[in-house]
Amino acid sequence: MVIRARPSDSALSAHDRLYRVLRSQVMHGEIAPGQALTLRGLAEQHGISVTPVREALQRLVAEGALTLSSSGRVSTPELTPERIEELAAIRALIEPEMAARALPRAHFALIDRLAAINTLNAEAVARQDAVAYIRTNLEFHRTLYLRAQAPAMLAICETVWLQLGPTMRALYARLRRNEPPQHHRHILAALRAGDEPGLRLAVRTDVTQGLRHLAA
């Protein structure tokens, strides 16, 4: 029997650490659309060897967070209008369903937590902090969807969010918001009222309205 050598704990931790950092940066729009990422550059920036960098990038390419060209260039995705419409359709299908599944478990403490996150989201808008805005916006949705207890659906949502992150940052810069979206307040009101149709509508409107600007 052949026993394969396993990566050392230090190599695994370096890979996991870089993967989580890059995943967060892509999802929250900290890296611009089409920006190239190099093995050597990331290795030098994070003080690690090329091997864990390669593993982290391969993992992110597999998730759709990064793209790999035929020449071997790794970069954040530049989405076509057709791709944006496809991702918006996925969000419009899955996220209202997840919110509806979460509704029976939406206790007052959860609603208070969502309201607090929404306050942070409004503060990010006031500061015109695009990264904080995207981060708190996704945190609002993820906190709600965790109550759905549907991990496969949540994994699909996060894959879509990863692909959209850099483009959402570009949209924010173009629109230059100075007021937070109103749909989170509608979501909170529907949760408090136990209104499933209203909740589905508020979530669907929230997750698709901004993406229409991208596909225009």
Rosetta constraint file for C-alpha pairs under 8 A:
AtomPair CA 7 CA 11 HARMONIC 6.19 0.50
AtomPair CA 7 CA 12 HARMONIC 6.50 0.50
AtomPair CA 8 CA 12 HARMONIC 6.32 0.50
AtomPair CA 9 CA 13 HARMONIC 6.08 0.50
AtomPair CA 10 CA 14 HARMONIC 6.12 0.50
AtomPair CA 11 CA 15 HARMONIC 6.18 0.50
AtomPair CA 11 CA 52 HARMONIC 6.25 0.50
AtomPair CA 12 CA 16 HARMONIC 6.10 0.50
AtomPair CA 12 CA 52 HARMONIC 7.36 0.50
AtomPair CA 13 CA 17 HARMONIC 5.85 0.50
AtomPair CA 14 CA 18 HARMONIC 6.14 0.50
AtomPair CA 14 CA 48 HARMONIC 7.01 0.50
AtomPair CA 14 CA 52 HARMONIC 6.12 0.50
AtomPair CA 15 CA 19 HARMONIC 5.98 0.50
AtomPair CA 15 CA 52 HARMONIC 4.45 0.50
AtomPair CA 15 CA 53 HARMONIC 6.39 0.50
AtomPair CA 15 CA 55 HARMONIC 6.50 0.50
AtomPair CA 15 CA 56 HARMONIC 5.58 0.50
AtomPair CA 16 CA 20 HARMONIC 6.15 0.50
AtomPair CA 16 CA 56 HARMONIC 7.13 0.50
AtomPair CA 17 CA 21 HARMONIC 6.31 0.50
AtomPair CA 18 CA 22 HARMONIC 6.05 0.50
AtomPair CA 18 CA 46 HARMONIC 7.83 0.50
AtomPair CA 18 CA 52 HARMONIC 7.88 0.50
AtomPair CA 18 CA 53 HARMONIC 7.06 0.50
AtomPair CA 18 CA 56 HARMONIC 6.46 0.50
AtomPair CA 19 CA 23 HARMONIC 5.89 0.50
AtomPair CA 19 CA 56 HARMONIC 4.82 0.50
AtomPair CA 19 CA 57 HARMONIC 7.30 0.50
AtomPair CA 19 CA 59 HARMONIC 7.71 0.50
AtomPair CA 19 CA 60 HARMONIC 7.38 0.50
AtomPair CA 20 CA 24 HARMONIC 6.09 0.50
AtomPair CA 21 CA 25 HARMONIC 6.23 0.50
AtomPair CA 22 CA 26 HARMONIC 6.07 0.50
AtomPair CA 23 CA 27 HARMONIC 6.07 0.50
AtomPair CA 23 CA 60 HARMONIC 7.15 0.50
AtomPair CA 23 CA 65 HARMONIC 7.29 0.50
AtomPair CA 23 CA 162 HARMONIC 7.37 0.50
AtomPair CA 24 CA 28 HARMONIC 6.01 0.50
AtomPair CA 25 CA 29 HARMONIC 6.08 0.50
AtomPair CA 25 CA 30 HARMONIC 4.81 0.50
AtomPair CA 25 CA 31 HARMONIC 6.20 0.50
AtomPair CA 26 CA 30 HARMONIC 5.99 0.50
AtomPair CA 26 CA 31 HARMONIC 5.69 0.50
AtomPair CA 26 CA 65 HARMONIC 6.81 0.50
AtomPair CA 26 CA 76 HARMONIC 7.44 0.50
AtomPair CA 26 CA 162 HARMONIC 6.22 0.50
AtomPair CA 26 CA 163 HARMONIC 7.95 0.50
AtomPair CA 26 CA 165 HARMONIC 5.69 0.50
AtomPair CA 26 CA 166 HARMONIC 6.13 0.50
AtomPair CA 27 CA 65 HARMONIC 7.77 0.50
AtomPair CA 27 CA 161 HARMONIC 6.02 0.50
AtomPair CA 27 CA 162 HARMONIC 4.43 0.50
AtomPair CA 27 CA 163 HARMONIC 7.28 0.50
AtomPair CA 27 CA 164 HARMONIC 7.15 0.50
AtomPair CA 27 CA 165 HARMONIC 4.33 0.50
AtomPair CA 27 CA 166 HARMONIC 7.00 0.50
AtomPair CA 28 CA 131 HARMONIC 5.62 0.50
AtomPair CA 28 CA 132 HARMONIC 7.78 0.50
AtomPair CA 28 CA 134 HARMONIC 5.51 0.50
AtomPair CA 28 CA 135 HARMONIC 5.42 0.50
AtomPair CA 28 CA 165 HARMONIC 5.33 0.50
AtomPair CA 28 CA 166 HARMONIC 7.17 0.50
AtomPair CA 28 CA 169 HARMONIC 7.60 0.50
AtomPair CA 29 CA 130 HARMONIC 7.88 0.50
AtomPair CA 29 CA 131 HARMONIC 6.02 0.50
AtomPair CA 29 CA 134 HARMONIC 7.29 0.50
AtomPair CA 29 CA 165 HARMONIC 4.62 0.50
AtomPair CA 29 CA 166 HARMONIC 4.17 0.50
AtomPair CA 29 CA 167 HARMONIC 7.19 0.50
AtomPair CA 29 CA 168 HARMONIC 6.65 0.50
AtomPair CA 29 CA 169 HARMONIC 4.94 0.50
AtomPair CA 30 CA 131 HARMONIC 6.32 0.50
AtomPair CA 30 CA 166 HARMONIC 6.94 0.50
AtomPair CA 30 CA 169 HARMONIC 7.62 0.50
AtomPair CA 31 CA 35 HARMONIC 6.79 0.50
AtomPair CA 31 CA 76 HARMONIC 7.31 0.50
AtomPair CA 31 CA 166 HARMONIC 5.95 0.50
AtomPair CA 32 CA 76 HARMONIC 7.12 0.50
AtomPair CA 32 CA 166 HARMONIC 5.22 0.50
AtomPair CA 32 CA 167 HARMONIC 7.49 0.50
AtomPair CA 32 CA 169 HARMONIC 7.53 0.50
AtomPair CA 32 CA 170 HARMONIC 7.44 0.50
AtomPair CA 33 CA 75 HARMONIC 7.90 0.50
AtomPair CA 33 CA 76 HARMONIC 5.35 0.50
AtomPair CA 33 CA 77 HARMONIC 5.68 0.50
AtomPair CA 33 CA 78 HARMONIC 5.19 0.50
AtomPair CA 33 CA 166 HARMONIC 5.04 0.50
AtomPair CA 33 CA 167 HARMONIC 5.99 0.50
AtomPair CA 33 CA 170 HARMONIC 7.74 0.50
AtomPair CA 34 CA 75 HARMONIC 5.51 0.50
AtomPair CA 34 CA 76 HARMONIC 4.90 0.50
AtomPair CA 34 CA 77 HARMONIC 5.55 0.50
AtomPair CA 34 CA 78 HARMONIC 5.32 0.50
AtomPair CA 35 CA 75 HARMONIC 5.20 0.50
AtomPair CA 35 CA 76 HARMONIC 5.57 0.50
AtomPair CA 36 CA 73 HARMONIC 6.92 0.50
AtomPair CA 36 CA 74 HARMONIC 5.69 0.50
AtomPair CA 36 CA 75 HARMONIC 4.12 0.50
AtomPair CA 36 CA 76 HARMONIC 6.79 0.50
AtomPair CA 37 CA 41 HARMONIC 7.34 0.50
AtomPair CA 37 CA 42 HARMONIC 7.15 0.50
AtomPair CA 37 CA 73 HARMONIC 7.76 0.50
AtomPair CA 37 CA 74 HARMONIC 5.61 0.50
AtomPair CA 37 CA 75 HARMONIC 5.55 0.50
AtomPair CA 38 CA 42 HARMONIC 6.10 0.50
AtomPair CA 38 CA 73 HARMONIC 7.86 0.50
AtomPair CA 38 CA 74 HARMONIC 7.01 0.50
AtomPair CA 39 CA 43 HARMONIC 6.03 0.50
AtomPair CA 39 CA 50 HARMONIC 5.92 0.50
AtomPair CA 39 CA 53 HARMONIC 6.06 0.50
AtomPair CA 39 CA 54 HARMONIC 6.41 0.50
AtomPair CA 40 CA 44 HARMONIC 6.14 0.50
AtomPair CA 40 CA 50 HARMONIC 6.46 0.50
AtomPair CA 41 CA 45 HARMONIC 6.08 0.50
AtomPair CA 42 CA 46 HARMONIC 6.03 0.50
AtomPair CA 42 CA 53 HARMONIC 6.85 0.50
AtomPair CA 43 CA 47 HARMONIC 5.66 0.50
AtomPair CA 43 CA 48 HARMONIC 4.99 0.50
AtomPair CA 43 CA 49 HARMONIC 5.54 0.50
AtomPair CA 43 CA 50 HARMONIC 5.58 0.50
AtomPair CA 43 CA 53 HARMONIC 6.32 0.50
AtomPair CA 44 CA 48 HARMONIC 6.73 0.50
AtomPair CA 44 CA 49 HARMONIC 7.99 0.50
AtomPair CA 48 CA 52 HARMONIC 7.43 0.50
AtomPair CA 48 CA 53 HARMONIC 7.67 0.50
AtomPair CA 49 CA 53 HARMONIC 6.98 0.50
AtomPair CA 50 CA 54 HARMONIC 6.13 0.50
AtomPair CA 51 CA 55 HARMONIC 6.36 0.50
AtomPair CA 52 CA 56 HARMONIC 6.09 0.50
AtomPair CA 53 CA 57 HARMONIC 6.17 0.50
AtomPair CA 54 CA 58 HARMONIC 6.09 0.50
AtomPair CA 55 CA 59 HARMONIC 6.22 0.50
AtomPair CA 56 CA 60 HARMONIC 6.34 0.50
AtomPair CA 57 CA 61 HARMONIC 6.08 0.50
AtomPair CA 57 CA 66 HARMONIC 7.56 0.50
AtomPair CA 57 CA 74 HARMONIC 7.89 0.50
AtomPair CA 58 CA 62 HARMONIC 6.20 0.50
AtomPair CA 59 CA 63 HARMONIC 6.45 0.50
AtomPair CA 60 CA 64 HARMONIC 6.30 0.50
AtomPair CA 60 CA 65 HARMONIC 5.23 0.50
AtomPair CA 60 CA 66 HARMONIC 5.74 0.50
AtomPair CA 61 CA 65 HARMONIC 5.78 0.50
AtomPair CA 61 CA 66 HARMONIC 4.58 0.50
AtomPair CA 61 CA 67 HARMONIC 5.56 0.50
AtomPair CA 61 CA 68 HARMONIC 6.74 0.50
AtomPair CA 62 CA 66 HARMONIC 7.95 0.50
AtomPair CA 63 CA 159 HARMONIC 6.24 0.50
AtomPair CA 64 CA 159 HARMONIC 6.80 0.50
AtomPair CA 64 CA 162 HARMONIC 7.13 0.50
AtomPair CA 64 CA 163 HARMONIC 6.02 0.50
AtomPair CA 65 CA 76 HARMONIC 6.70 0.50
AtomPair CA 65 CA 77 HARMONIC 7.18 0.50
AtomPair CA 65 CA 159 HARMONIC 7.30 0.50
AtomPair CA 65 CA 162 HARMONIC 5.06 0.50
AtomPair CA 65 CA 163 HARMONIC 5.07 0.50
AtomPair CA 66 CA 74 HARMONIC 6.57 0.50
AtomPair CA 66 CA 75 HARMONIC 5.52 0.50
AtomPair CA 66 CA 76 HARMONIC 4.65 0.50
AtomPair CA 66 CA 77 HARMONIC 5.87 0.50
AtomPair CA 66 CA 163 HARMONIC 7.66 0.50
AtomPair CA 67 CA 73 HARMONIC 7.97 0.50
AtomPair CA 67 CA 74 HARMONIC 5.61 0.50
AtomPair CA 67 CA 75 HARMONIC 5.44 0.50
AtomPair CA 67 CA 76 HARMONIC 6.04 0.50
AtomPair CA 67 CA 77 HARMONIC 5.80 0.50
AtomPair CA 68 CA 72 HARMONIC 5.89 0.50
AtomPair CA 68 CA 73 HARMONIC 5.61 0.50
AtomPair CA 68 CA 74 HARMONIC 4.69 0.50
AtomPair CA 68 CA 75 HARMONIC 6.79 0.50
AtomPair CA 69 CA 73 HARMONIC 5.20 0.50
AtomPair CA 69 CA 74 HARMONIC 6.62 0.50
AtomPair CA 76 CA 166 HARMONIC 7.20 0.50
AtomPair CA 77 CA 163 HARMONIC 6.73 0.50
AtomPair CA 77 CA 166 HARMONIC 7.58 0.50
AtomPair CA 78 CA 167 HARMONIC 7.26 0.50
AtomPair CA 79 CA 83 HARMONIC 5.86 0.50
AtomPair CA 79 CA 84 HARMONIC 6.28 0.50
AtomPair CA 79 CA 167 HARMONIC 7.22 0.50
AtomPair CA 80 CA 84 HARMONIC 6.29 0.50
AtomPair CA 80 CA 215 HARMONIC 7.70 0.50
AtomPair CA 81 CA 85 HARMONIC 6.19 0.50
AtomPair CA 81 CA 214 HARMONIC 7.00 0.50
AtomPair CA 81 CA 215 HARMONIC 4.38 0.50
AtomPair CA 81 CA 216 HARMONIC 7.24 0.50
AtomPair CA 82 CA 86 HARMONIC 6.27 0.50
AtomPair CA 82 CA 215 HARMONIC 7.29 0.50
AtomPair CA 83 CA 87 HARMONIC 6.24 0.50
AtomPair CA 84 CA 88 HARMONIC 6.04 0.50
AtomPair CA 84 CA 164 HARMONIC 7.81 0.50
AtomPair CA 84 CA 211 HARMONIC 7.02 0.50
AtomPair CA 84 CA 214 HARMONIC 7.16 0.50
AtomPair CA 84 CA 215 HARMONIC 6.12 0.50
AtomPair CA 85 CA 89 HARMONIC 6.12 0.50
AtomPair CA 85 CA 211 HARMONIC 7.58 0.50
AtomPair CA 85 CA 212 HARMONIC 7.75 0.50
AtomPair CA 85 CA 215 HARMONIC 6.54 0.50
AtomPair CA 86 CA 90 HARMONIC 6.40 0.50
AtomPair CA 87 CA 91 HARMONIC 6.33 0.50
AtomPair CA 87 CA 160 HARMONIC 6.37 0.50
AtomPair CA 87 CA 164 HARMONIC 7.96 0.50
AtomPair CA 88 CA 92 HARMONIC 6.10 0.50
AtomPair CA 88 CA 207 HARMONIC 7.26 0.50
AtomPair CA 88 CA 208 HARMONIC 5.72 0.50
AtomPair CA 88 CA 211 HARMONIC 6.51 0.50
AtomPair CA 89 CA 93 HARMONIC 6.22 0.50
AtomPair CA 89 CA 208 HARMONIC 7.83 0.50
AtomPair CA 90 CA 94 HARMONIC 6.13 0.50
AtomPair CA 90 CA 160 HARMONIC 7.92 0.50
AtomPair CA 91 CA 95 HARMONIC 5.47 0.50
AtomPair CA 91 CA 157 HARMONIC 6.94 0.50
AtomPair CA 91 CA 160 HARMONIC 7.64 0.50
AtomPair CA 91 CA 204 HARMONIC 7.66 0.50
AtomPair CA 91 CA 207 HARMONIC 6.51 0.50
AtomPair CA 91 CA 208 HARMONIC 7.43 0.50
AtomPair CA 92 CA 96 HARMONIC 6.61 0.50
AtomPair CA 92 CA 203 HARMONIC 7.94 0.50
AtomPair CA 92 CA 204 HARMONIC 5.11 0.50
AtomPair CA 92 CA 207 HARMONIC 6.66 0.50
AtomPair CA 92 CA 208 HARMONIC 6.59 0.50
AtomPair CA 93 CA 97 HARMONIC 6.95 0.50
AtomPair CA 93 CA 204 HARMONIC 7.89 0.50
AtomPair CA 94 CA 98 HARMONIC 6.26 0.50
AtomPair CA 94 CA 153 HARMONIC 7.00 0.50
AtomPair CA 94 CA 157 HARMONIC 7.47 0.50
AtomPair CA 95 CA 99 HARMONIC 6.15 0.50
AtomPair CA 95 CA 145 HARMONIC 7.84 0.50
AtomPair CA 95 CA 157 HARMONIC 7.45 0.50
AtomPair CA 95 CA 203 HARMONIC 6.87 0.50
AtomPair CA 95 CA 204 HARMONIC 7.13 0.50
AtomPair CA 96 CA 100 HARMONIC 6.14 0.50
AtomPair CA 96 CA 199 HARMONIC 7.33 0.50
AtomPair CA 96 CA 200 HARMONIC 4.59 0.50
AtomPair CA 96 CA 201 HARMONIC 7.35 0.50
AtomPair CA 96 CA 203 HARMONIC 5.53 0.50
AtomPair CA 96 CA 204 HARMONIC 5.83 0.50
AtomPair CA 97 CA 101 HARMONIC 6.24 0.50
AtomPair CA 97 CA 200 HARMONIC 7.09 0.50
AtomPair CA 98 CA 102 HARMONIC 6.18 0.50
AtomPair CA 98 CA 145 HARMONIC 5.63 0.50
AtomPair CA 98 CA 148 HARMONIC 5.63 0.50
AtomPair CA 98 CA 150 HARMONIC 7.41 0.50
AtomPair CA 98 CA 153 HARMONIC 7.46 0.50
AtomPair CA 99 CA 103 HARMONIC 6.21 0.50
AtomPair CA 99 CA 144 HARMONIC 6.68 0.50
AtomPair CA 99 CA 145 HARMONIC 5.88 0.50
AtomPair CA 99 CA 148 HARMONIC 6.80 0.50
AtomPair CA 99 CA 199 HARMONIC 7.12 0.50
AtomPair CA 99 CA 200 HARMONIC 6.89 0.50
AtomPair CA 99 CA 203 HARMONIC 7.49 0.50
AtomPair CA 100 CA 104 HARMONIC 7.89 0.50
AtomPair CA 100 CA 148 HARMONIC 7.70 0.50
AtomPair CA 100 CA 196 HARMONIC 5.95 0.50
AtomPair CA 100 CA 199 HARMONIC 7.00 0.50
AtomPair CA 100 CA 200 HARMONIC 6.56 0.50
AtomPair CA 101 CA 147 HARMONIC 7.61 0.50
AtomPair CA 101 CA 148 HARMONIC 4.76 0.50
AtomPair CA 101 CA 149 HARMONIC 7.89 0.50
AtomPair CA 102 CA 106 HARMONIC 6.18 0.50
AtomPair CA 102 CA 144 HARMONIC 6.63 0.50
AtomPair CA 102 CA 145 HARMONIC 6.18 0.50
AtomPair CA 102 CA 146 HARMONIC 7.48 0.50
AtomPair CA 102 CA 147 HARMONIC 4.72 0.50
AtomPair CA 102 CA 148 HARMONIC 3.93 0.50
AtomPair CA 102 CA 149 HARMONIC 7.51 0.50
AtomPair CA 103 CA 147 HARMONIC 7.90 0.50
AtomPair CA 103 CA 148 HARMONIC 7.68 0.50
AtomPair CA 103 CA 191 HARMONIC 6.50 0.50
AtomPair CA 103 CA 194 HARMONIC 6.90 0.50
AtomPair CA 103 CA 196 HARMONIC 7.24 0.50
AtomPair CA 104 CA 194 HARMONIC 7.95 0.50
AtomPair CA 105 CA 147 HARMONIC 6.21 0.50
AtomPair CA 105 CA 148 HARMONIC 7.68 0.50
AtomPair CA 106 CA 110 HARMONIC 5.91 0.50
AtomPair CA 106 CA 111 HARMONIC 6.59 0.50
AtomPair CA 106 CA 144 HARMONIC 7.89 0.50
AtomPair CA 106 CA 147 HARMONIC 7.20 0.50
AtomPair CA 106 CA 191 HARMONIC 6.81 0.50
AtomPair CA 107 CA 111 HARMONIC 6.50 0.50
AtomPair CA 108 CA 112 HARMONIC 6.10 0.50
AtomPair CA 108 CA 192 HARMONIC 7.91 0.50
AtomPair CA 109 CA 113 HARMONIC 6.16 0.50
AtomPair CA 110 CA 114 HARMONIC 6.20 0.50
AtomPair CA 110 CA 144 HARMONIC 7.71 0.50
AtomPair CA 111 CA 115 HARMONIC 6.15 0.50
AtomPair CA 111 CA 188 HARMONIC 6.77 0.50
AtomPair CA 111 CA 191 HARMONIC 7.31 0.50
AtomPair CA 111 CA 192 HARMONIC 7.46 0.50
AtomPair CA 112 CA 116 HARMONIC 6.23 0.50
AtomPair CA 113 CA 117 HARMONIC 6.33 0.50
AtomPair CA 114 CA 118 HARMONIC 6.12 0.50
AtomPair CA 114 CA 140 HARMONIC 5.87 0.50
AtomPair CA 114 CA 143 HARMONIC 7.25 0.50
AtomPair CA 114 CA 144 HARMONIC 7.46 0.50
AtomPair CA 114 CA 188 HARMONIC 7.63 0.50
AtomPair CA 115 CA 119 HARMONIC 6.29 0.50
AtomPair CA 115 CA 188 HARMONIC 7.28 0.50
AtomPair CA 116 CA 120 HARMONIC 6.56 0.50
AtomPair CA 117 CA 121 HARMONIC 6.24 0.50
AtomPair CA 117 CA 136 HARMONIC 6.32 0.50
AtomPair CA 117 CA 139 HARMONIC 7.35 0.50
AtomPair CA 117 CA 140 HARMONIC 6.01 0.50
AtomPair CA 118 CA 122 HARMONIC 6.23 0.50
AtomPair CA 118 CA 136 HARMONIC 7.25 0.50
AtomPair CA 118 CA 137 HARMONIC 7.49 0.50
AtomPair CA 118 CA 140 HARMONIC 6.78 0.50
AtomPair CA 118 CA 184 HARMONIC 7.13 0.50
AtomPair CA 119 CA 123 HARMONIC 6.27 0.50
AtomPair CA 120 CA 124 HARMONIC 6.21 0.50
AtomPair CA 120 CA 136 HARMONIC 6.71 0.50
AtomPair CA 121 CA 125 HARMONIC 6.41 0.50
AtomPair CA 121 CA 132 HARMONIC 7.26 0.50
AtomPair CA 121 CA 133 HARMONIC 5.40 0.50
AtomPair CA 121 CA 136 HARMONIC 5.28 0.50
AtomPair CA 121 CA 137 HARMONIC 6.28 0.50
AtomPair CA 121 CA 180 HARMONIC 7.18 0.50
AtomPair CA 122 CA 126 HARMONIC 6.29 0.50
AtomPair CA 122 CA 133 HARMONIC 7.77 0.50
AtomPair CA 122 CA 179 HARMONIC 7.18 0.50
AtomPair CA 122 CA 180 HARMONIC 5.18 0.50
AtomPair CA 123 CA 127 HARMONIC 6.30 0.50
AtomPair CA 124 CA 128 HARMONIC 5.93 0.50
AtomPair CA 124 CA 129 HARMONIC 5.13 0.50
AtomPair CA 124 CA 130 HARMONIC 7.19 0.50
AtomPair CA 124 CA 132 HARMONIC 5.63 0.50
AtomPair CA 124 CA 133 HARMONIC 5.10 0.50
AtomPair CA 125 CA 129 HARMONIC 6.20 0.50
AtomPair CA 125 CA 130 HARMONIC 7.40 0.50
AtomPair CA 125 CA 133 HARMONIC 6.15 0.50
AtomPair CA 125 CA 177 HARMONIC 6.51 0.50
AtomPair CA 125 CA 178 HARMONIC 5.81 0.50
AtomPair CA 125 CA 179 HARMONIC 6.28 0.50
AtomPair CA 125 CA 180 HARMONIC 5.97 0.50
AtomPair CA 126 CA 178 HARMONIC 5.81 0.50
AtomPair CA 126 CA 179 HARMONIC 6.94 0.50
AtomPair CA 128 CA 133 HARMONIC 7.96 0.50
AtomPair CA 128 CA 176 HARMONIC 7.31 0.50
AtomPair CA 128 CA 177 HARMONIC 7.12 0.50
AtomPair CA 128 CA 178 HARMONIC 7.02 0.50
AtomPair CA 129 CA 133 HARMONIC 6.07 0.50
AtomPair CA 130 CA 134 HARMONIC 6.21 0.50
AtomPair CA 130 CA 169 HARMONIC 6.31 0.50
AtomPair CA 130 CA 172 HARMONIC 6.35 0.50
AtomPair CA 130 CA 173 HARMONIC 7.38 0.50
AtomPair CA 131 CA 135 HARMONIC 6.05 0.50
AtomPair CA 131 CA 169 HARMONIC 7.16 0.50
AtomPair CA 132 CA 136 HARMONIC 6.00 0.50
AtomPair CA 133 CA 137 HARMONIC 5.97 0.50
AtomPair CA 134 CA 138 HARMONIC 6.15 0.50
AtomPair CA 134 CA 165 HARMONIC 7.92 0.50
AtomPair CA 134 CA 168 HARMONIC 7.70 0.50
AtomPair CA 134 CA 169 HARMONIC 7.55 0.50
AtomPair CA 135 CA 139 HARMONIC 6.07 0.50
AtomPair CA 136 CA 140 HARMONIC 6.05 0.50
AtomPair CA 137 CA 141 HARMONIC 6.65 0.50
AtomPair CA 138 CA 142 HARMONIC 5.98 0.50
AtomPair CA 139 CA 143 HARMONIC 5.85 0.50
AtomPair CA 140 CA 144 HARMONIC 6.52 0.50
AtomPair CA 141 CA 145 HARMONIC 6.12 0.50
AtomPair CA 142 CA 146 HARMONIC 6.01 0.50
AtomPair CA 142 CA 154 HARMONIC 7.89 0.50
AtomPair CA 143 CA 147 HARMONIC 7.29 0.50
AtomPair CA 144 CA 148 HARMONIC 7.49 0.50
AtomPair CA 145 CA 149 HARMONIC 7.51 0.50
AtomPair CA 145 CA 150 HARMONIC 7.94 0.50
AtomPair CA 145 CA 154 HARMONIC 7.03 0.50
AtomPair CA 146 CA 150 HARMONIC 7.40 0.50
AtomPair CA 146 CA 151 HARMONIC 7.84 0.50
AtomPair CA 146 CA 154 HARMONIC 7.58 0.50
AtomPair CA 150 CA 154 HARMONIC 6.32 0.50
AtomPair CA 151 CA 155 HARMONIC 6.08 0.50
AtomPair CA 152 CA 156 HARMONIC 6.47 0.50
AtomPair CA 153 CA 157 HARMONIC 6.32 0.50
AtomPair CA 154 CA 158 HARMONIC 6.21 0.50
AtomPair CA 155 CA 159 HARMONIC 6.26 0.50
AtomPair CA 156 CA 160 HARMONIC 6.40 0.50
AtomPair CA 157 CA 161 HARMONIC 6.19 0.50
AtomPair CA 158 CA 162 HARMONIC 6.06 0.50
AtomPair CA 159 CA 163 HARMONIC 6.52 0.50
AtomPair CA 160 CA 164 HARMONIC 6.28 0.50
AtomPair CA 161 CA 165 HARMONIC 5.90 0.50
AtomPair CA 164 CA 168 HARMONIC 5.88 0.50
AtomPair CA 165 CA 169 HARMONIC 6.46 0.50
AtomPair CA 166 CA 170 HARMONIC 6.56 0.50
AtomPair CA 167 CA 171 HARMONIC 6.27 0.50
AtomPair CA 167 CA 214 HARMONIC 7.84 0.50
AtomPair CA 168 CA 172 HARMONIC 6.20 0.50
AtomPair CA 168 CA 211 HARMONIC 7.98 0.50
AtomPair CA 169 CA 173 HARMONIC 6.37 0.50
AtomPair CA 170 CA 174 HARMONIC 6.34 0.50
AtomPair CA 171 CA 175 HARMONIC 6.18 0.50
AtomPair CA 171 CA 213 HARMONIC 7.41 0.50
AtomPair CA 171 CA 214 HARMONIC 6.39 0.50
AtomPair CA 172 CA 176 HARMONIC 5.85 0.50
AtomPair CA 172 CA 177 HARMONIC 6.94 0.50
AtomPair CA 181 CA 206 HARMONIC 7.90 0.50
AtomPair CA 182 CA 186 HARMONIC 6.80 0.50
AtomPair CA 183 CA 187 HARMONIC 6.19 0.50
AtomPair CA 183 CA 202 HARMONIC 5.88 0.50
AtomPair CA 183 CA 203 HARMONIC 7.31 0.50
AtomPair CA 183 CA 205 HARMONIC 7.21 0.50
AtomPair CA 183 CA 206 HARMONIC 5.42 0.50
AtomPair CA 184 CA 188 HARMONIC 6.21 0.50
AtomPair CA 184 CA 202 HARMONIC 7.61 0.50
AtomPair CA 184 CA 203 HARMONIC 7.93 0.50
AtomPair CA 184 CA 206 HARMONIC 7.30 0.50
AtomPair CA 185 CA 189 HARMONIC 6.13 0.50
AtomPair CA 186 CA 190 HARMONIC 6.15 0.50
AtomPair CA 186 CA 199 HARMONIC 7.56 0.50
AtomPair CA 186 CA 202 HARMONIC 5.88 0.50
AtomPair CA 187 CA 191 HARMONIC 6.21 0.50
AtomPair CA 187 CA 198 HARMONIC 7.80 0.50
AtomPair CA 187 CA 199 HARMONIC 5.56 0.50
AtomPair CA 187 CA 202 HARMONIC 5.50 0.50
AtomPair CA 187 CA 203 HARMONIC 6.50 0.50
AtomPair CA 188 CA 192 HARMONIC 6.23 0.50
AtomPair CA 189 CA 193 HARMONIC 6.20 0.50
AtomPair CA 190 CA 194 HARMONIC 5.87 0.50
AtomPair CA 190 CA 195 HARMONIC 4.90 0.50
AtomPair CA 190 CA 196 HARMONIC 7.03 0.50
AtomPair CA 190 CA 198 HARMONIC 5.73 0.50
AtomPair CA 190 CA 199 HARMONIC 5.07 0.50
AtomPair CA 191 CA 195 HARMONIC 6.41 0.50
AtomPair CA 191 CA 196 HARMONIC 7.84 0.50
AtomPair CA 191 CA 199 HARMONIC 6.73 0.50
AtomPair CA 195 CA 199 HARMONIC 6.00 0.50
AtomPair CA 196 CA 200 HARMONIC 6.12 0.50
AtomPair CA 197 CA 201 HARMONIC 6.24 0.50
AtomPair CA 198 CA 202 HARMONIC 6.10 0.50
AtomPair CA 199 CA 203 HARMONIC 6.14 0.50
AtomPair CA 200 CA 204 HARMONIC 6.05 0.50
AtomPair CA 201 CA 205 HARMONIC 6.05 0.50
AtomPair CA 202 CA 206 HARMONIC 6.04 0.50
AtomPair CA 203 CA 207 HARMONIC 6.15 0.50
AtomPair CA 204 CA 208 HARMONIC 6.24 0.50
AtomPair CA 205 CA 209 HARMONIC 5.71 0.50
AtomPair CA 206 CA 210 HARMONIC 7.47 0.50
AtomPair CA 207 CA 211 HARMONIC 7.41 0.50
AtomPair CA 208 CA 212 HARMONIC 6.46 0.50
AtomPair CA 209 CA 213 HARMONIC 7.46 0.50
AtomPair CA 210 CA 214 HARMONIC 7.15 0.50
AtomPair CA 211 CA 215 HARMONIC 6.45 0.50
AtomPair CA 212 CA 216 HARMONIC 6.17 0.50
